[in-house]
Amino acid sequence: MKILSIDLGSSSIKAVEFESSFGRLELADYKIVEVTEPAIEAASVPAAEVVASAGEGAAESGSGSESKDAANSAEPPKRQLLTAGQIAAIRQIFREKDYKYDKLVVNVPRAWATSRVFHFPTKDRKVIQSSLVFELEDDIPFDLEKVTHDFAILNYDGHQSTIFTAVIQKNDLRDTISELQMIGLDPDVITTEPWALSQLLRRTIPVEYRDRPFCVVNLGAKQTGIHMFLGEGPVLSLSCPAAGDDLTRAIAQNYGLTFDQAEKAKIEGGFVLTKMHLSEHAATITKEQEKFSGVITDALVPIVREIKQALISYKAQTKLVPKAIFLTGGTSQLPNLQLYLEEILQIPVFQTKYMSQLVGDTLRLAESTESQIAVATGLAVSSIKAERFATINFRKDEFVKNRGWGSLSLKHYKRPLMFAAASLGFVYANIFAQWLILNRREAQQEQTLERSIKGVVGAVSPSVLRTYIVSPSVLRNDIKKEFAKYEQSNVVSPSKKSLSGFDLLNMVSKKMPRDVVIDVTQFDFKEEKLLVKGYLAPESSVDRLQGALDDTGVLTGVAVVKQEMVPKLGKRYFEITASVKGENNVETR
């Protein structure tokens, strides 16, 4: 599955493409496009040019009151959650590459969503879902009918559940979806920055900080996000208006540079000096370097103050102190910033590193790139194998994707439709091939049937043959009629009762006296002649055996052809012949 995540940042748009298969992630591509707003372009013009152009404009306009009246009569611009610069950056990303993805994930602008953490004395999700409405009604300063929310169960502690809830106004969410759809995007998942970072750290945080409180500071260009976590779940999220651009403006004011010049100076040569640097390396640090560092550290004061305030609020709510701070965002790459914050806050500070844990050591990104795409990566990770009660997604209920025909876009179904068309084509081709085979078999079976019918009924006309094939009952009735003609003429008279050799032997045995012991070695019929050979006990008479054969009534010409004593056996050997009477038809065996 291909996942495309887009971080809608205020200074840059970050798009990250992942391929997920069998539980593994592969980074396919990423893009970072700077957001250029008209206001920023005007601010980058040198002050002298601005004053000169303002003077020329005043001279040409004549009366200032007319300008004021025109300004007052002008309608206020329509509110947009995505600025013109953000929209242009998104279009540039898709203009440079035609992305093919299965799931699109975006985040709402940081200022348009808020989050809360609740604790419920139950593990029943239905009870939690119904109770959450009452909690939000007391905690959110908006009518619940005007907001939508989603929640995720962070953990269970006995019968108590910790719930993370994200809330956004319906109008803001509706406008965000509408503005994205106007530029050809229809996201499957819309979530928040804190949740994306929590899912990223859930997989990549160092082992020693798992299940322990920590803080993540996302230093952007226009805003700084401060997120407090406990057990890899977001507990508190704050947004600070002081960020990287404030550092740039401080450099521009102190050194008389344009905004672009100051930004270049910050990126290429910016740094901060800690007390350790000033004490241990005082001899090598110049006054100019110390002044430049002081300009940046003075601009960092509001950010540091907000971080301190977040730590105090976190401690007041949870009675816990964060064990570490993880930095991310483009401004976090400022040299020595990590050491500076450690010195001021007295808490270990680390740079957030995650990509090697996600995709392995085969891919290595620059630290600056990894910091910039952290939120976009978290967005992608949060949508992988996401269960209903283990994710934050505002695209549900009335905002569910493709809820009606009006939001249907065939472009998103191009691949499934092509697959369906190919499958149908294969099915129809298979049906046609089977039709050809069955048609051929039918012709062969029909020819065989015609031959069989002709073999039974003889030569018939083609019309009669077709009638027999179409209507088997007609053929069956005609055959029965033909058989009926031969029923009387084919009556077979019963044959005479035959006498078998076994029957004759049985007759002889019944006529044989009980005191005559006989050992028959041969009892044979050949050509209606009987031959009996065997042995008798010395005291037995052959004549009595001959008489028994005569008494059967079916033999004639019974004669003893040989008799003699066999001393070795102590028995009398004999041979008797006879003929079967003419009226008996004897079977030989």
C-alpha positions in Angstrom: 0.0 0.0 0.0 1.3 3.4 -0.9 0.7 6.2 1.6 1.2 9.9 0.8 1.3 12.3 3.7 1.3 16.1 3.4 2.4 18.3 6.3 0.6 21.7 5.7 3.2 23.9 7.3 3.1 27.7 7.3 6.5 28.2 5.8 6.9 25.0 3.7 4.8 22.1 2.5 6.3 18.7 3.1 5.1 15.6 1.2 6.4 12.1 2.1 5.6 8.9 0.2 5.9 5.6 1.9 5.3 2.0 0.7 3.9 -0.3 3.4 4.0 -4.1 2.9 4.0 -7.0 5.4 4.6 -4.6 8.3 7.6 -2.9 6.7 8.0 0.7 5.7 10.0 2.0 2.7 10.6 5.7 2.0 9.7 6.1 -1.6 10.1 9.8 -2.0 9.8 13.2 -0.2 9.5 16.8 -1.3 9.9 20.1 0.6 8.5 23.2 -1.1 8.9 26.6 0.4 5.7 28.6 0.9 6.1 32.1 -0.6 3.4 34.5 0.4 2.9 38.0 -1.2 3.4 39.6 2.3 6.7 37.9 2.7 7.8 39.0 -0.7 6.9 42.6 0.1 8.8 42.4 3.4 11.9 41.3 1.7 12.1 44.6 -0.2 14.7 47.0 1.3 13.3 49.7 3.5 14.6 52.5 1.3 12.7 51.1 -1.7 9.6 50.7 0.4 9.7 54.4 1.5 10.4 55.6 -2.0 7.5 53.6 -3.5 5.2 54.8 -0.7 6.1 58.5 -1.5 5.5 58.0 -5.2 2.2 56.3 -4.4 1.1 59.2 -2.1 1.9 61.8 -4.8 0.0 60.0 -7.5 -3.1 59.3 -5.3 -3.8 62.9 -4.5 -6.0 63.1 -1.5 -5.4 60.7 1.3 -9.0 60.8 2.4 -10.1 59.2 -0.9 -7.7 56.3 -0.3 -9.2 55.9 3.2 -12.7 55.9 1.9 -11.8 53.3 -0.7 -10.2 51.1 1.9 -13.2 51.4 4.2 -15.6 50.5 1.4 -13.6 47.5 0.3 -15.1 44.1 1.4 -12.9 42.1 3.8 -11.2 39.2 2.1 -12.8 35.8 2.4 -11.2 33.7 5.2 -9.0 30.9 4.0 -7.4 28.2 6.1 -4.9 27.5 3.3 -3.0 30.6 2.2 -2.3 31.4 -1.5 1.3 30.4 -0.9 0.4 27.0 0.6 -1.9 26.3 -2.3 0.8 27.2 -4.8 3.3 25.0 -3.0 0.9 22.0 -3.0 0.3 22.5 -6.7 4.0 22.6 -7.4 4.5 19.3 -5.6 1.9 17.5 -7.8 3.1 19.3 -10.9 6.6 18.0 -10.4 5.5 14.4 -9.8 2.3 12.5 -10.6 1.8 10.6 -7.3 0.0 7.3 -7.3 -1.2 6.5 -3.8 -3.7 4.4 -1.9 -4.2 6.6 1.1 -3.7 10.4 1.5 -3.1 11.8 5.0 -2.9 15.5 6.0 -2.9 17.5 9.2 -5.1 20.4 10.0 -3.4 23.7 10.6 -2.0 23.8 14.1 -4.1 26.8 15.2 -7.4 25.3 14.1 -7.5 22.3 16.4 -7.2 21.8 20.2 -6.8 18.7 22.3 -7.8 17.5 25.8 -6.9 14.5 27.9 -9.6 12.9 30.1 -9.7 10.0 32.6 -12.7 7.7 32.9 -13.3 5.0 35.5 -14.3 2.5 32.9 -12.9 0.5 29.9 -16.2 0.3 28.1 -15.8 2.2 24.8 -19.5 3.0 24.4 -19.7 4.5 27.9 -16.5 6.5 27.2 -18.0 7.8 23.9 -21.2 8.9 25.6 -19.5 10.4 28.7 -17.0 12.3 26.5 -19.7 14.5 25.1 -20.6 15.8 28.6 -16.9 16.4 29.5 -16.4 18.4 26.3 -19.5 20.5 26.9 -18.0 21.8 30.1 -14.5 22.1 28.8 -14.8 23.5 25.2 -16.0 27.2 24.8 -18.1 26.3 21.7 -21.5 24.9 21.1 -21.0 21.2 20.6 -23.2 21.3 17.6 -20.6 23.5 15.9 -17.6 21.2 16.6 -16.6 17.7 15.8 -14.2 15.5 17.7 -12.4 12.2 17.7 -10.7 10.3 20.5 -8.2 7.6 21.0 -7.6 5.4 24.1 -4.0 6.0 25.2 -3.8 3.3 27.9 -5.7 1.4 30.6 -4.7 1.4 34.3 -6.9 -1.2 36.0 -10.5 0.0 35.3 -9.4 3.5 34.4 -8.9 4.7 30.8 -6.8 7.6 29.6 -8.4 9.3 26.6 -6.9 11.7 24.1 -9.4 13.9 22.4 -8.9 16.3 19.4 -11.5 19.0 18.7 -12.0 21.2 15.6 -14.8 23.5 14.5 -17.0 22.0 11.8 -16.7 25.1 9.6 -12.9 25.0 9.8 -12.9 21.3 8.9 -15.4 21.8 6.1 -13.4 24.7 4.7 -10.2 22.7 4.9 -11.7 19.7 3.0 -13.3 22.1 0.5 -10.0 24.0 -0.2 -8.1 20.7 -0.6 -10.7 19.3 -3.0 -10.5 22.5 -5.1 -6.9 21.7 -5.8 -7.6 18.0 -6.5 -6.9 16.4 -3.1 -9.4 14.4 -1.2 -7.6 13.1 2.0 -8.5 9.8 3.6 -7.2 10.8 7.0 -7.2 14.3 8.6 -5.4 14.3 11.9 -3.3 16.7 14.1 0.3 17.4 14.6 0.5 16.1 18.2 -1.1 12.8 17.3 1.3 12.4 14.3 4.3 13.0 16.4 3.1 10.7 19.2 2.7 7.8 16.6 6.2 8.5 15.3 7.8 8.5 18.7 5.8 5.4 19.7 8.0 3.5 17.3 11.3 5.3 17.5 11.8 6.8 21.0 14.9 5.5 22.9 14.2 2.6 25.2 15.2 4.5 28.3 12.5 7.1 27.8 9.6 4.8 27.0 6.7 5.0 29.5 8.3 8.2 30.9 7.2 11.8 30.6 9.0 13.8 27.9 8.5 16.9 25.7 8.7 17.5 22.0 9.4 20.9 20.6 8.7 21.4 16.9 10.5 24.6 15.9 9.0 25.8 12.7 9.3 29.1 10.8 6.2 30.9 12.0 5.1 28.8 14.9 6.6 26.5 17.6 4.6 23.5 18.7 5.3 22.3 22.3 3.8 18.9 23.0 4.0 17.0 26.4 3.9 13.3 26.3 3.3 10.6 28.9 3.6 6.9 27.9 4.0 7.9 24.3 0.6 9.6 24.3 0.1 13.4 24.0 -1.1 15.0 27.2 -0.6 18.7 26.6 -0.1 20.7 23.4 0.7 24.4 23.1 1.3 26.6 20.1 3.8 29.5 20.4 3.8 32.3 17.8 7.5 32.8 18.3 9.6 30.7 15.8 12.4 30.7 13.3 11.2 33.8 11.4 11.6 35.9 14.6 15.3 34.9 14.6 15.5 36.0 11.0 13.8 39.4 11.7 16.1 40.0 14.7 19.2 39.5 12.4 17.7 41.7 9.7 17.0 44.6 12.2 20.4 44.5 13.9 22.4 44.2 10.7 20.3 46.2 8.3 19.6 43.3 6.0 16.6 42.3 4.0 14.6 39.3 5.2 16.0 37.0 2.6 19.6 38.1 3.3 19.0 37.6 7.0 17.4 34.1 6.4 20.5 33.1 4.3 22.8 34.4 7.1 20.9 32.4 9.7 20.9 29.2 7.7 24.5 29.4 6.6 26.2 31.0 9.6 23.8 31.1 12.5 24.7 29.7 15.9 24.3 30.3 19.6 26.9 30.4 22.3 26.4 28.9 25.8 28.0 30.0 29.0 30.4 27.1 28.7 31.5 28.4 25.3 32.0 31.9 26.6 34.0 30.7 29.6 36.1 27.9 28.1 36.7 29.4 24.7 36.7 33.1 25.5 40.1 33.7 23.9 38.9 32.3 20.5 35.5 34.0 20.4 35.4 37.4 18.8 33.2 40.3 19.8 31.3 40.0 16.5 30.6 36.3 17.1 29.4 37.1 20.6 27.2 39.9 19.4 25.7 37.7 16.6 24.9 34.9 19.1 23.4 37.5 21.5 21.0 38.6 18.7 19.8 35.1 18.2 19.5 34.2 21.9 17.5 37.4 22.6 15.1 36.3 19.9 14.9 32.8 21.5 13.7 34.2 24.8 9.9 34.1 24.0 10.3 30.4 22.8 12.2 29.5 25.9 9.6 31.2 28.1 6.8 29.3 26.4 8.7 26.0 26.9 9.1 26.8 30.6 5.5 27.6 30.9 4.5 24.3 29.3 6.7 22.4 31.7 5.1 24.1 34.7 1.6 23.4 33.4 2.5 19.8 32.7 3.9 19.4 36.2 0.8 21.0 37.7 -1.5 18.6 35.8 0.3 15.4 36.1 2.6 15.9 39.2 5.5 14.8 36.9 8.6 16.4 35.5 9.6 15.6 31.9 12.8 13.6 31.7 13.9 14.9 28.3 13.1 17.3 25.5 13.3 16.2 21.8 13.7 18.8 19.1 12.5 18.7 15.6 11.6 21.2 12.8 13.9 23.2 10.6 14.9 25.7 13.2 16.1 22.9 15.5 19.2 22.5 13.3 20.6 25.8 14.6 24.2 25.0 15.8 24.5 24.6 19.6 20.8 25.1 20.2 20.6 21.8 21.9 23.3 22.7 24.4 21.8 26.2 24.9 18.4 24.8 25.8 19.9 22.2 28.2 21.8 25.0 30.0 18.7 27.2 30.3 16.1 24.5 31.1 18.3 22.0 33.0 16.8 19.1 31.2 18.5 16.7 28.7 17.8 17.9 25.1 18.1 15.6 22.1 17.6 15.9 18.4 14.7 13.7 17.2 16.1 10.8 15.0 13.7 8.3 13.7 14.2 7.3 10.1 16.7 4.5 10.7 14.3 2.8 13.2 11.5 3.0 10.6 13.1 1.9 7.4 16.5 0.5 8.6 20.0 1.7 8.1 19.9 1.3 4.3 18.6 4.9 4.0 20.3 7.9 5.5 18.9 11.4 5.3 20.5 14.6 6.3 19.6 15.7 9.8 18.1 18.9 8.5 15.8 16.9 6.1 14.9 14.4 8.8 13.9 17.3 11.1 11.8 19.0 8.5 9.7 16.0 7.5 9.1 14.6 11.0 5.5 15.6 11.1 4.8 14.3 7.6 6.4 11.0 8.5 4.3 10.8 11.7 1.2 11.4 9.6 2.0 8.4 7.4 2.9 6.2 10.4 -0.3 7.1 12.2 -2.4 5.6 9.3 -0.7 2.2 9.1 -2.9 -0.5 10.6 -4.8 2.1 12.5 -7.7 0.7 14.6 -10.9 2.7 15.1 -10.3 3.5 18.7 -6.5 3.9 18.3 -6.3 6.8 15.9 -7.4 10.4 15.4 -9.2 11.0 12.2 -11.7 13.8 11.6 -13.0 12.3 8.4 -16.0 10.5 9.9 -19.7 11.0 10.3 -20.8 13.9 8.0 -17.2 14.4 6.9 -16.5 10.9 5.8 -14.7 10.6 2.5 -17.0 10.1 -0.6 -20.1 10.3 1.6 -22.2 11.2 -1.4 -22.2 11.2 -5.2 -21.2 14.9 -5.2 -17.8 14.1 -3.7 -17.2 11.1 -6.0 -14.0 11.4 -8.0 -13.4 8.8 -10.6 -9.7 9.8 -10.7 -9.2 8.1 -7.3 -10.8 4.9 -8.6 -8.8 4.7 -11.8 -6.7 1.8 -10.7 -9.6 -0.3 -9.2 -11.7 0.4 -12.3 -8.8 -0.7 -14.6 -8.4 -3.9 -12.5 -12.2 -4.5 -12.7 -12.2 -3.9 -16.5 -9.3 -6.3 -16.9 -11.0 -8.9 -14.7 -14.3 -8.6 -16.7 -12.4 -8.9 -19.9 -10.8 -12.1 -18.7 -14.2 -13.4 -17.6 -15.8 -12.7 -20.9 -12.9 -14.2 -22.8 -13.1 -17.3 -20.7 -16.9 -17.6 -21.3 -16.4 -17.2 -25.0 -13.7 -19.9 -25.0 -16.0 -22.3 -23.0 -18.8 -21.5 -25.4 -16.7 -22.6 -28.4 -15.6 -25.8 -26.6 -19.2 -26.7 -25.6 -20.5 -25.9 -29.0 -18.0 -28.2 -30.6 -18.8 -31.0 -28.1 -22.5 -30.5 -28.7 -21.9 -31.0 -32.5 -19.9 -34.2 -31.8 -22.5 -35.5 -29.4 -25.3 -34.8 -31.9 -23.4 -36.7 -34.6 -23.0 -39.7 -32.3 -26.7 -39.6 -31.3 -27.7 -39.6 -35.0 -25.6 -42.6 -35.7 -27.1 -44.4 -32.7 -30.6 -43.6 -33.7 -30.0 -44.8 -37.2 -28.5 -48.0 -35.8 -31.7 -48.7 -33.9 -34.5 -47.5 -36.2 -32.7 -47.7 -39.5 -32.6 -45.1 -42.3 -35.1 -42.2 -41.6 -35.6 -38.8 -43.2 -33.7 -35.8 -41.8 -36.9 -34.3 -40.4 -37.8 -37.5 -38.5 -34.2 -37.8 -37.2 -34.5 -34.2 -36.0 -37.8 -35.0 -34.3 -36.2 -37.9 -32.5 -33.2 -35.8 -31.3 -35.4 -32.9 -30.1 -38.1 -35.1 -28.5 -36.7 -38.3 -27.0 -40.2 -39.4 -25.9 -41.2 -39.8 -29.5 -38.2 -42.0 -30.2 -39.0 -44.1 -27.1 -42.6 -44.7 -28.1 -41.6 -45.7 -31.6 -39.1 -48.2 -30.3 -41.6 -49.7 -27.9 -44.0 -50.2 -30.9 -41.3 -52.0 -32.8 -40.5 -54.3 -29.9 -44.2 -55.1 -29.4 -44.3 -56.6 -32.9 -41.8 -59.3 -32.0 -43.1 -60.1 -28.5 -45.4 -63.1 -29.6 -43.1 -64.5 -32.3 -40.0 -64.6 -30.1 -41.6 -66.7 -27.2 -39.1 -69.4 -26.3 -40.4 -72.8 -25.1 -38.8 -74.0 -21.9 -36.1 -76.6 -22.4 -36.2 -80.1 -21.1 -35.0 -80.7 -17.7 -31.3 -81.6 -17.8 -29.5 -84.1 -15.6 -26.1 -83.0 -14.4 -23.2 -85.3 -13.2 -23.6 -83.8 -9.7 -27.3 -84.9 -9.7 -26.4 -88.4 -10.9 -23.7 -88.7 -8.2 -26.2 -87.6 -5.6 -28.7 -90.3 -6.9 -26.0 -93.0 -6.7 -25.0 -91.9 -3.2 -28.6 -92.3 -2.0 -28.9 -95.8 -3.6 -25.5 -97.0 -2.2 -25.9 -99.3 0.8 -24.5 -98.0 4.0 -22.0 -100.9 4.5 -20.3 -100.3 1.1 -17.2 -98.2 1.5 -16.1 -96.7 -1.8 -13.3 -94.4 -2.8 -14.1 -92.8 -6.2 -11.1 -91.5 -8.1 -12.9 -90.6 -11.3 -16.6 -89.8 -12.1 -16.8 -88.6 -15.7 -19.3 -88.0 -18.5 -18.1 -87.8 -22.1 -20.3 -88.1 -25.1 -23.2 -89.4 -23.0 -21.0 -92.1 -21.6 -20.3 -92.6 -17.9 -17.0 -93.8 -16.5 -16.5 -94.5 -12.8 -13.2 -95.5 -11.3 -12.3 -96.2 -7.7 -11.4 -98.5 -4.9 -13.5 -100.8 -2.6 -12.8 -102.4 0.6 -11.9 -106.1 0.1 -15.1 -107.3 1.8 -17.3 -105.0 -0.4 -18.8 -106.3 -3.7 -18.5 -104.5 -7.0 -21.9 -106.1 -7.9 -23.6 -104.1 -5.2 -22.1 -100.8 -6.7 -23.3 -101.9 -10.2 -26.8 -102.5 -8.8 -26.8 -99.0 -7.2 -26.1 -97.5 -10.6 -28.9 -99.5 -12.2 -31.3 -98.3 -9.5 -30.8 -94.6 -10.5 -33.1 -95.2 -13.4 -31.2 -92.9 -15.7 -28.4 -95.2 -16.8 -28.3 -98.1 -19.1 -25.7 -100.7 -20.0 -24.0 -100.6 -16.6 -21.0 -103.0 -16.9 -17.9 -103.8 -14.8 -15.0 -103.6 -17.2 -12.3 -104.3 -14.7 -11.8 -105.3 -11.2 -8.7 -106.6 -9.4 -7.1 -106.6 -6.0 -4.3 -104.2 -5.2 -2.2 -105.8 -2.5 -0.2 -102.7 -1.7 -3.3 -100.8 -0.9 -5.3 -103.7 0.4 -8.3 -102.6 -1.7 -10.2 -103.8 -4.7 -9.8 -101.6 -7.9 -12.7 -101.3 -10.3 -13.8 -99.6 -13.5 -17.6 -99.3 -14.5 -19.0 -97.9 -17.6 -22.6 -96.9 -18.5 -24.7 -94.9 -20.9 -27.2 -92.2 -20.3 -30.7 -93.0 -21.4 -31.9 -91.3 -24.6 -34.7 -89.1 -23.0 -32.2 -87.4 -20.6 -30.0 -84.6 -21.7 -27.0 -84.9 -19.4 -24.5 -82.1 -18.9 -20.9 -83.3 -18.6 -18.5 -81.9 -16.0 
